[in-house]
């Protein structure tokens, strides 16, 4: 009986691993030059920012673990310089999944806000190689590839450990998941995220950029300040709408049944449907 249980558990683990690999088997990593040393890599999960130059490679986020080899291959097409640093914009697995691969195989040093390390370390069966080695409270600055790279923390938005990254010379901003272009965002209420904090964080980002800034969103295509402004306007207007209905005494279910005004229909997507967005705003 014990042997059967062990065999069943082993097969279940192998089956789960196979499903995970199959899920990503057809994913291709595409690269787009943004400006200066900066490129945006798109695959599955959060968009990756890459500074590639003579001083080495700095990455912003690294998607899911099964994509690690594809990601490193894509970077190798940009430069043969060593991969040196990874910045995690927050702790979610579609942004940190390949941490261990790059730490163990490429020798990178992982940077993140203190809360990112705390949350990653609190998971089950943690591989210590995936944990940020350097953590900060407010931010950190890199001088790499003839560019100044500002990393700064924004509190209580998407999570309690969000960072954004601004490349000063080419004027490129990587927002992490404080920007889902033309989509309802995911606000992780269970990990310190708040709607009001999210709005404040996006408005802080808007105050730091101008019309010429190129914006790499956490999810979606390359953007600009107007796209980010339209995004926060959507959040503020839908939030005001749902809160007004709540103030009138409508239950969450009643607001769900009524739905949002049809002008917001196109913002819903597979992960954050209109129903899920209304629930976030109601809470």
Secondary structure, 3 states (H helix, E strand, C coil): CHHHHHHHHHHHHHHHHHHHHHHHCCCCCEEEEEECCEEEEECCCCCEEEEEECCEEEEECCCCHHHHHHHHHHHHCCCCCCEEEEECCCCCHHHHCCHHHHHHHHCCEEEEEHHHHHHHHCCCCCCHHHCCCEEECCEEEEEECCEEEEEEEECCCCCCCEEEEEECCCCEEECHHHCECCCCCCCCHHHCCCHHHHHHHHHHHHHHCCCCCEEECCECCCECHHHHHHHHHHHHHHHHHHHHHHHCCCCHHHHHHHCCCHHHHHHCCCCCCHHHHHHHHHC
